[in-house]
Amino acid sequence: MDRETLQRYARLIARSGVNIQQGQYAVIRTAPEQLDFVELLAEECYLAGAAKVLVEWRYQPLTRLDIRYQSEEILGRVESWEEEKMKKKTELLPANIYLCSEDPDGLAGIDQDKWARAQQARYQITRPYSDAMENKYQWCVAAVPGVKWAKKVFPGLGQDEAVEKLWQAILSCARADGEDPIADWEEHSGRLRRRCAWLNSLNLRRLIYKSASTGTDFSVGLLPQMLFCGGAEKLPGKEVWYNANIPSEEVFTTPRSGDAEGVVYSTMPLSYRGVLIENFSLRFEKGRVVEAHAEKNEEALKLMLAMDEGASMLGECALVPYKSPIRESGILFYNTLFDENASCHLALGMGYSSCLKDFDQYSVEEARALGVNDSMIHEDFMIGAPDLNISGVTADGQTVEIFRNGDWAI
């Protein structure tokens, strides 16, 4: 991929993604496969006004070795220097950029139970710091190609050709291949916010999903204080707007924890902790998954649902037209950042308190007491289908058509 195009993409992430403010710190979390792009991105962060750019390296093969050779106690330990680092982040509130490039099958065959217990142990220590930062800083998840990821998406191509092809697909789906991606994103974000305004005017209390082709027949309750969100988000009390996901085609909200009934069927694979869970279904009663099946990696699905008390309940409902640009690309990315934006989806686990009206007036504990689900996980899974119909029930009992045959009804 040519340098000028990549530079525009890096500028988009730095300025429209996290929207770095003058004098702010920036943290880039990435794998070492795209060093040239990381250099471009770091420079764009500085040009946007960053006082300091830090890079935190993550490398999947090393994670495999850690899980294999470290004792469970050490794997689940949070060292004192790590805790000091998290404490410092709560003070600095840096802009956080997460570049994903992992191999979708990169952690297949590891001891998932051991890793889950270690993560649960770490979460007991790290949770207060993540709670302290919630809704107070800008973050953005974007993507760069990894070789094994590229070969998974394009198995018939050579290594270099597959990486180039994946670059083209990423930039196209991220609306980053034009002459002015920042302007394109401002226009796109405006469209998403107009969808949100219409949905919020309806005063909805419930969503009902039906798809004859998949078997989905499901309903979920909504909080009276909830709002649909999409496009750029704003930090409370500041005129700082940022885009948390590049790409993003979704309009989403936080459902009422403990209020979901029926069955949903996945329509795309879910990449979870380095394995692909495929062709699965979930049945809900009183808001919680009571039955789960998968054709492939069912054990990983059930382990995910057992991570904590909130893992088997919903934290997000997202609306994405079936004919989204990512779906129209014809590419299965095996990566949630992209695949979730090709399809309506739900998320198990943590809910977003930022979907509450005047969310900055609530503490984390108050938001959870209202019905925002609490969990250490947040895992999106796709349920969109060409015949998916979604209706909403308003506070006064009226039924409004939201989606008809996989697309917006208006």
C-alpha positions in Angstrom: 0.0 0.0 0.0 1.4 3.4 -0.9 2.6 5.7 1.8 0.3 8.6 1.0 -2.8 6.5 1.5 -1.5 5.0 4.7 -0.7 8.5 6.0 -4.2 9.6 5.4 -5.5 6.6 7.3 -3.1 7.3 10.2 -4.3 11.0 10.2 -7.9 9.8 10.3 -7.2 7.6 13.4 -5.3 10.4 15.2 -7.7 13.2 14.4 -11.2 11.7 13.8 -10.6 8.4 15.7 -9.2 9.6 19.1 -9.1 13.3 18.3 -6.0 13.9 20.3 -6.0 17.2 22.2 -3.1 19.6 22.5 -0.7 18.3 25.2 -2.5 15.0 25.6 -0.6 11.7 25.9 -1.4 8.9 23.4 -1.0 5.2 23.8 -0.9 2.9 20.8 -1.4 -0.8 21.5 -0.4 -3.0 18.6 1.5 -6.0 17.3 4.9 -5.6 15.7 3.9 -6.7 12.2 3.2 -3.2 10.9 6.1 -1.1 12.2 6.1 1.3 9.3 2.4 2.1 9.9 3.0 2.5 13.7 5.7 5.1 12.9 3.3 7.0 10.6 0.6 6.9 13.2 2.9 8.1 16.0 3.9 11.0 13.9 0.3 11.9 13.1 -0.4 11.8 16.8 2.4 14.3 17.4 1.2 16.5 14.6 -2.3 16.5 16.1 -0.8 17.9 19.4 0.2 14.9 21.4 2.8 15.6 24.1 4.0 12.0 24.2 3.2 8.9 22.3 3.7 5.5 24.0 3.6 2.1 22.2 2.5 -1.0 24.1 3.4 -4.1 22.1 1.1 -7.2 22.1 2.3 -10.3 20.2 0.0 -13.4 19.9 2.8 -16.0 19.7 4.2 -14.7 23.0 0.7 -14.9 24.6 0.6 -18.5 23.6 3.9 -19.2 25.3 2.9 -17.3 28.4 -0.3 -19.4 28.8 1.6 -22.6 28.1 4.6 -22.1 30.4 3.6 -19.7 33.2 1.9 -21.0 36.3 -1.7 -20.1 36.7 -0.7 -17.9 39.7 1.8 -15.9 37.8 -0.4 -15.7 34.7 -3.2 -14.2 36.8 -0.9 -11.9 38.9 -0.9 -8.1 38.4 2.6 -6.9 39.2 3.0 -3.8 41.3 4.6 -1.9 38.4 1.6 -2.8 36.3 -0.8 -1.4 38.9 1.2 1.8 39.1 1.0 2.2 35.4 -2.8 1.8 35.4 -3.0 4.3 38.3 -1.0 6.8 36.2 -3.3 6.3 33.3 -6.3 7.2 35.4 -4.5 10.5 36.1 -3.3 11.3 32.6 -6.4 9.9 30.7 -4.4 9.3 27.5 -6.0 8.8 24.1 -5.9 5.1 23.5 -5.5 3.5 20.1 -5.9 -0.2 19.6 -4.7 -1.7 16.3 -6.0 -5.2 15.7 -4.2 -7.6 13.4 -4.4 -10.9 15.2 -4.6 -14.4 13.6 -8.3 -15.5 14.1 -7.0 -19.0 14.9 -3.9 -17.8 16.7 -4.7 -19.2 20.2 -6.4 -22.4 19.1 -5.4 -25.4 21.3 -4.4 -23.4 24.4 -5.6 -24.2 27.9 -8.7 -22.0 27.8 -9.8 -22.8 31.3 -6.4 -21.8 32.7 -6.4 -18.6 30.8 -9.9 -17.8 31.9 -9.1 -18.3 35.5 -6.0 -16.1 35.2 -8.0 -13.3 33.5 -10.7 -13.5 36.2 -8.0 -13.1 38.9 -6.4 -10.1 37.1 -9.8 -8.5 36.6 -10.3 -8.3 40.4 -7.3 -6.0 40.5 -7.7 -4.0 37.3 -11.4 -3.4 37.5 -11.2 -0.3 39.8 -8.9 1.4 37.4 -11.0 0.7 34.3 -14.1 1.9 36.3 -12.2 5.1 37.2 -11.5 5.8 33.5 -14.9 4.9 32.1 -16.4 7.6 29.8 -13.5 10.0 30.6 -11.1 9.5 27.7 -11.0 9.0 23.9 -10.4 5.6 22.4 -10.4 4.1 19.0 -10.1 0.5 17.6 -8.8 0.3 14.1 -7.1 -2.4 12.1 -3.9 -3.2 10.2 -3.2 -6.5 8.3 -1.4 -9.3 10.0 0.1 -12.0 7.7 -1.8 -14.9 9.2 -5.0 -12.8 9.4 -4.6 -11.9 5.7 -4.0 -15.5 4.7 -7.2 -16.6 6.6 -9.3 -14.0 4.7 -7.6 -14.7 1.4 -6.3 -18.3 1.5 -5.7 -18.6 -2.2 -3.2 -15.7 -2.4 0.5 -15.5 -1.7 1.5 -13.8 1.5 2.4 -10.4 0.1 -0.6 -10.3 -2.2 -2.9 -11.3 0.7 -1.6 -8.5 2.9 -2.1 -6.0 0.1 -5.6 -7.3 -0.6 -6.5 -7.0 3.1 -5.1 -3.5 3.3 -7.4 -2.5 0.4 -10.4 -4.1 2.1 -9.6 -2.4 5.4 -9.2 1.0 3.9 -12.3 0.6 1.7 -14.6 -0.6 4.5 -13.2 2.1 6.9 -14.0 4.8 4.4 -10.3 5.7 4.4 -9.4 5.2 0.7 -10.7 8.6 -0.5 -8.8 11.9 -0.9 -10.3 13.3 2.4 -11.2 10.5 4.8 -11.8 13.0 7.7 -14.5 14.8 5.7 -16.0 11.5 4.6 -16.2 10.4 8.2 -17.9 13.7 9.3 -20.6 13.1 6.7 -21.0 9.5 7.7 -21.1 10.3 11.4 -23.9 12.8 10.7 -26.0 10.2 9.0 -25.7 7.8 12.0 -26.6 10.6 14.4 -29.7 11.3 12.5 -30.8 7.7 12.7 -30.2 7.9 16.5 -32.4 11.1 16.7 -35.3 9.3 15.0 -35.0 6.2 17.2 -34.7 8.3 20.4 -37.8 10.2 19.5 -39.9 7.0 19.6 -39.4 6.5 23.4 -38.9 2.7 22.9 -39.1 0.2 25.8 -38.6 -3.1 23.9 -37.1 -4.5 20.7 -38.5 -7.7 19.0 -36.4 -9.6 16.5 -37.7 -12.3 14.1 -36.0 -14.1 11.2 -37.7 -17.1 9.6 -34.5 -18.1 7.8 -32.4 -18.4 10.9 -35.0 -19.2 13.6 -34.3 -16.1 15.6 -37.4 -15.2 17.7 -36.3 -12.9 20.5 -37.2 -9.8 22.5 -35.2 -7.6 24.9 -36.2 -4.8 27.2 -34.8 -1.3 27.1 -34.1 1.2 29.9 -36.4 4.2 30.3 -33.3 6.4 30.4 -31.6 4.7 27.4 -30.5 6.5 24.2 -29.4 5.1 20.9 -25.9 6.2 20.0 -23.9 6.1 16.8 -21.2 8.0 15.0 -18.9 10.3 16.9 -19.2 10.3 20.7 -18.6 13.3 23.0 -16.6 13.4 26.3 -18.9 14.7 29.1 -18.3 18.3 29.9 -16.0 18.8 26.9 -16.3 19.7 23.3 -14.2 16.7 22.4 -15.7 14.3 19.8 -14.1 10.9 18.9 -15.0 7.8 16.9 -14.4 4.6 19.0 -14.5 2.2 16.0 -13.1 2.6 12.5 -15.1 1.3 10.7 -18.5 1.7 12.2 -21.9 1.3 10.6 -23.9 0.7 13.8 -26.6 2.5 15.8 -26.6 0.9 19.3 -28.0 1.0 22.8 -27.7 -0.7 26.1 -30.6 -3.0 27.0 -32.0 -3.6 30.4 -30.0 -6.3 32.2 -32.0 -9.3 33.0 -34.8 -8.7 30.5 -34.4 -10.9 27.4 -36.5 -13.8 26.2 -36.3 -16.2 23.3 -33.7 -17.7 21.0 -31.1 -16.0 18.7 -29.0 -17.7 16.0 -25.6 -16.4 14.9 -25.1 -15.7 11.3 -21.3 -15.2 11.2 -18.4 -16.8 13.1 -17.3 -15.2 16.4 -13.6 -14.8 17.0 -13.1 -15.1 20.7 -9.8 -15.4 22.4 -8.0 -16.7 19.4 -10.6 -19.4 18.3 -13.6 -19.2 16.0 -17.0 -20.1 17.4 -19.3 -21.1 14.5 -23.0 -21.7 13.9 -24.2 -21.2 17.4 -27.5 -20.4 19.1 -28.4 -18.9 22.5 -31.7 -19.3 24.3 -32.6 -16.6 26.9 -34.9 -16.8 29.9 -35.4 -13.9 32.3 -32.5 -12.1 30.7 -29.9 -14.9 31.0 -28.6 -17.5 28.6 -30.0 -20.8 29.7 -29.0 -22.9 26.7 -26.1 -22.6 24.3 -25.0 -24.7 21.3 -22.3 -24.4 18.6 -21.2 -26.6 15.7 -17.6 -25.6 16.4 -15.9 -24.6 19.6 -19.0 -25.0 21.8 -16.7 -25.3 24.8 -15.2 -21.9 24.2 -18.8 -20.4 23.9 -19.8 -21.9 27.3 -16.6 -20.8 28.9 -17.3 -17.3 27.7 -20.8 -17.4 29.2 -19.4 -18.5 32.6 -16.7 -15.8 32.9 -18.7 -14.0 35.6 -22.3 -13.3 36.7 -23.0 -10.8 33.9 -21.4 -12.7 31.0 -24.6 -14.6 30.1 -26.6 -11.4 29.9 -26.8 -8.8 27.3 -24.8 -5.5 27.2 -25.6 -4.1 23.8 -28.2 -4.1 20.9 -26.8 -2.8 17.7 -28.7 -2.1 14.4 -26.8 -2.4 11.1 -28.5 -2.7 7.7 -27.8 -6.1 6.0 -26.6 -4.2 2.9 -23.9 -2.4 4.7 -20.7 -1.6 2.8 -18.8 -4.3 4.7 -21.5 -6.9 3.8 -21.5 -5.7 0.2 -17.7 -6.2 0.0 -18.4 -10.0 0.1 -15.5 -10.5 2.5 -15.8 -12.5 5.8 -13.1 -10.8 7.9 -13.1 -13.3 10.8 -12.6 -10.1 13.0 -15.4 -8.7 15.1 -14.5 -5.0 14.4 -15.4 -5.6 10.7 -17.9 -8.4 10.9 -20.1 -6.7 13.5 -20.4 -3.8 11.1 -21.8 -6.1 8.4 -24.7 -7.2 10.5 -27.2 -6.5 13.3 -25.6 -7.8 16.4 -25.9 -8.3 20.1 -23.2 -8.3 22.8 -22.9 -10.4 25.8 -21.4 -8.9 28.9 -20.7 -5.3 29.9 -23.2 -2.6 29.0 -22.4 1.0 28.1 -23.4 3.5 30.7 -22.7 6.2 28.0 -26.1 5.1 26.4 -27.9 6.6 29.4 -29.4 10.1 29.1 -27.2 12.5 31.1 -24.8 9.6 31.7 -22.2 11.8 33.3 -24.7 12.4 36.2 -24.4 8.7 37.2 -21.6 6.9 39.0 -20.6 3.5 37.7 -22.5 1.9 40.6 -25.6 4.0 39.9 -25.6 3.1 36.2 -25.4 -0.6 37.1 -28.2 -0.3 39.7 -30.4 1.2 36.9 -29.9 -1.9 34.8 -26.7 -1.5 32.8 -25.1 -4.9 32.8 -21.9 -5.5 34.6 -19.3 -8.0 33.4 -15.6 -8.3 32.6 -16.4 -9.3 29.0 -18.1 -7.5 26.1 -18.4 -9.9 23.1 -20.4 -8.9 20.0 -22.0 -11.7 18.0 -23.8 -11.2 14.7 -27.5 -12.1 14.1 -28.3 -10.1 10.9 -30.1 -11.8 8.1 -31.8 -10.7 4.8 -35.2 -11.4 6.3 -34.5 -10.0 9.8 -37.5 -7.9 11.0 -37.2 -5.7 14.1 -40.0 -3.9 15.7 -40.1 -1.6 18.8 -42.6 -1.2 21.5 -43.0 2.3 22.8 -43.6 3.5 26.3 -47.3 3.9 25.5 -47.6 0.4 24.0 -47.5 1.2 20.3 -45.5 -1.0 17.9 -43.2 0.7 15.5 -41.5 -1.1 12.5 -37.7 -0.5 12.8 -36.2 -3.0 10.4 -37.9 -4.7 7.4 -36.2 -7.6 5.6 -32.7 -6.7 7.0 -32.8 -3.0 6.4 -34.2 0.2 7.9 -38.0 0.4 7.6 -38.0 4.2 7.0 
